Amino acid sequence: MQVIGVDVSKEKLHCAWLRDAARRQVRPKSVANTADGHAALLAWATRVTGAAAAELHVVLEATGVYHEAAATFLHDAGCHVSVVNPLQVKRFAESLGVRTKTDRHDGLILALFGDARRPAAWTPPPGEIRQLKALLGRLAALEQDFARELNRLETARAEPAPTRCSSRCRRCWMCWRRRSPGCAGRSTTISTAIPS
């Protein structure tokens, strides 16, 4: 089986086909993390390795949601796909004495990890589960936004803002923000400025 390590980012997939594990020789390739880029990755991998999709073992790190589209595409194409824990790969790199952290080196380390450990195959969750997961993530984000806005409203009610200065000082707002006594006049507040 031919091992290909893929370092995933939001915009790019940095791939490395492991030609010789003993010498750490790889053939790198970088493609966009889009549907066209996924197809280009599969075409490149089958061309340079001379192997069919079923003979390719693609190893990716779990990177939030950015790896899911590529992993699903490669799985549907018939590749053996492994999505691994980034901490395991980091510890593996440390055991090899590798300290370099670049996209090209990450692809190499993932390919070496796949060759040495032969991680288990990954299967994508059903479409309904993926959709539910996305909706739950969006709901959690909206709940956080709502709580943040409630806190802002509570803070605004606790500190009434001055409306104008009796001496018509143009610096009143700045004086109030800085809490400085430099304002010549007295500022008045509106208690009904913020609705309850």
C-alpha positions in Angstrom: 0.0 0.0 0.0 1.3 3.5 -0.9 1.2 6.0 2.0 0.4 9.6 1.5 0.5 12.1 4.4 -1.8 15.2 4.0 -1.4 18.3 6.2 -4.7 20.1 6.1 -5.3 23.8 6.4 -8.3 26.0 5.6 -7.1 26.8 2.1 -4.5 24.2 1.2 -3.7 20.5 1.4 0.0 19.8 1.6 0.6 16.2 0.5 3.6 14.0 0.7 3.9 10.6 -1.0 6.3 8.4 1.0 8.7 7.0 -1.7 11.3 5.6 0.7 10.6 5.4 4.5 14.2 4.5 5.4 15.7 7.6 3.6 12.6 9.8 4.4 12.2 10.5 0.7 8.9 12.0 -0.3 7.3 13.6 -3.3 5.4 16.7 -2.2 2.3 18.3 -3.8 0.1 21.2 -2.7 -3.5 21.6 -3.8 -6.4 23.8 -2.9 -8.8 22.5 -0.2 -11.7 22.6 -2.5 -13.6 20.0 -4.5 -11.4 20.6 -7.5 -8.3 20.3 -5.3 -9.5 17.0 -3.9 -9.9 15.6 -7.4 -6.5 16.9 -8.3 -5.0 15.3 -5.2 -6.5 11.9 -6.2 -5.4 12.2 -9.8 -1.8 13.2 -8.7 -1.6 10.3 -6.2 -2.7 7.6 -8.6 -0.4 9.0 -11.3 2.8 9.3 -9.3 2.4 6.1 -7.3 1.1 4.0 -10.2 -1.5 2.5 -7.8 -5.2 2.4 -7.9 -7.2 4.4 -5.4 -7.9 1.2 -3.4 -4.1 0.8 -2.8 -3.6 4.3 -1.4 -3.4 4.9 2.3 -4.1 8.6 3.0 -3.3 9.8 6.5 -4.7 13.2 7.7 -4.8 15.0 11.0 -8.2 15.9 12.5 -8.4 19.6 12.1 -11.8 20.8 13.1 -14.0 20.8 10.0 -11.3 21.5 7.4 -10.3 17.8 6.9 -13.8 16.4 6.6 -14.5 17.3 2.9 -11.2 15.9 1.7 -11.4 12.7 3.9 -15.0 12.1 2.7 -14.0 12.6 -1.0 -11.0 10.2 -0.8 -13.1 7.6 1.2 -15.8 7.7 -1.5 -13.2 7.3 -4.2 -12.1 4.0 -2.6 -8.9 5.1 -0.7 -8.0 3.8 2.7 -8.3 7.0 4.8 -7.1 7.4 8.3 -7.9 10.5 10.4 -5.5 10.6 13.3 -5.2 12.5 16.5 -2.7 15.5 16.1 -1.2 14.8 19.5 -0.2 11.3 18.5 1.5 12.6 15.4 3.3 15.3 17.4 4.6 12.7 19.9 5.7 10.5 17.0 7.6 13.4 15.5 9.3 14.0 18.8 10.3 10.4 19.0 12.0 10.8 15.6 13.8 13.9 16.8 12.0 16.2 14.3 11.5 19.7 15.5 10.8 21.4 12.2 7.2 22.6 11.9 6.4 23.4 8.3 3.6 22.2 6.1 6.0 20.1 4.0 7.5 18.4 7.0 4.0 17.8 8.5 3.1 15.9 5.4 6.3 13.8 5.7 5.7 13.1 9.4 2.1 12.0 8.6 3.3 9.7 5.9 6.0 8.2 8.2 3.3 7.8 10.9 1.0 6.0 8.5 3.8 3.7 7.4 5.0 2.9 10.9 1.7 2.7 12.8 -0.8 1.7 10.1 -3.7 3.6 11.8 -7.2 2.3 11.5 -9.5 3.2 8.6 -11.9 6.1 9.0 -15.4 6.0 7.9 -17.4 9.2 7.4 -20.6 9.6 9.5 -23.9 9.5 7.7 -25.1 12.7 6.1 -27.9 13.2 8.7 -25.4 13.0 11.5 -23.1 15.5 9.8 -26.0 17.9 9.3 -27.2 17.5 12.9 -23.6 18.2 14.1 -23.4 21.3 12.0 -26.8 22.6 13.3 -25.8 21.9 16.9 -22.6 23.8 16.4 -24.5 26.7 15.0 -26.9 26.6 17.9 -24.1 26.7 20.4 -22.6 29.7 18.7 -25.9 31.6 18.7 -26.3 30.8 22.4 -22.9 32.3 23.2 -23.7 35.4 21.1 -27.0 35.8 23.0 -25.3 35.5 26.4 -22.6 38.0 25.3 -25.3 40.5 24.2 -27.2 40.1 27.5 -24.0 40.9 29.4 -23.4 44.0 27.3 -27.0 45.2 28.0 -26.6 44.6 31.7 -23.3 46.6 31.7 -25.0 49.5 29.7 -27.9 49.7 32.3 -25.4 49.8 35.2 -23.5 52.8 33.8 -25.7 55.6 32.5 -24.0 57.7 29.9 -23.9 61.6 30.0 -26.0 63.3 27.4 -24.7 66.8 27.5 -22.7 69.2 29.6 -24.3 72.3 31.1 -21.3 74.4 30.0 -21.5 73.0 26.5 -18.1 71.5 26.8 -17.3 69.5 23.6 -15.0 67.2 25.6 -17.7 65.9 28.0 -17.9 62.4 26.4 -14.1 62.1 26.5 -14.0 63.4 30.1 -16.6 60.9 31.2 -14.9 58.0 29.4 -11.6 58.8 31.1 -13.2 59.6 34.4 -11.1 62.8 34.5 -12.1 65.9 36.5 -11.1 68.1 33.6 -14.6 68.9 32.5 -15.7 72.4 33.2 -19.4 71.7 33.5 -21.6 69.1 35.1 -22.9 66.3 32.9 -26.5 65.1 33.2 -27.6 61.6 32.5 -30.7 60.1 31.0 -32.1 57.4 33.1 -34.4 56.2 30.3 -31.7 56.0 27.7 -31.7 52.3 27.8 -35.0 50.5 27.6 -35.8 48.0 30.4 
